[in-house]
Amino acid sequence: MSEQPVIAVLVSGSGSNLQAILDASLRGEIPCRVGIVISNKPEAYGLERARKHGIPTEVVRHTDFPSREAFDRKLVETIRGSGAALVCLAGFMRVLTPVFVRAFPNRILNIHPALLPSFPGTHGPKQALEYGVRFSGCTVHFLDEGVDSGPIVVQAAVPVYDDDTEESLAARILVQEHRIYPMAIRLFFQGRLKIEGRRVRIEGEPRIPEFFHRNPDA
Ligand code: GRF
């Protein structure tokens, strides 16, 4: 059997999306394995999750570098060293510069806890609640040089209830994140994501967003 391609996962916190990716990999649902987990925060629980799976980890502290570009160059070097074919940002709380984005063209995915282009930035669930939308959700997209602005791969919608708090909404969204991130990674490695300008066509599954309405209460 040929070696599976490797992905690099970047985390800053809990790493529950990393866990979903690790679990999907173990179950054989995605045709790749996590080869390295990198964090800018040594205390990130995501690093612990990686260690439990015997996956190499690396801490690259942004505070150790004089500029965002210098930090990004170190990240690029570390990822290149791992041989990763895809970079997955999974709760990585740093804005990356063109130095990083251009190093891996169309090979960086990010997950965001809102239905982009609504509520980009760091407080997706809070902003959705404050705005009063009836649906929010999550988005997996390719990284471009803007903030949460790259071509969208998959989205899942969840309802917003009157008695929701930021925490309850974020938790409902997170369940869907754990479903769609492995799905996007699978489609990437199956070579089925065709970027056409802003749009990403999914070969063989043109109606994929409908999947997520099957499980609205999860
Ligand atoms: C997720 O909501 C993700 O969308 C956002 O940060 C959170 C990370 O959660 N970018 P986790 O670290 O994967 O648990």
Boltz pocket constraint, residues with backbone or C-beta under 6 A from the ligand:
constraints:
  - pocket:
      binder: B
      contacts: [[A, 11], [A, 12], [A, 13], [A, 14], [A, 15], [A, 16], [A, 17], [A, 18], [A, 46], [A, 90], [A, 91], [A, 92], [A, 111], [A, 112], [A, 113], [A, 170], [A, 174], [A, 177]]
      max_distance: 6.0
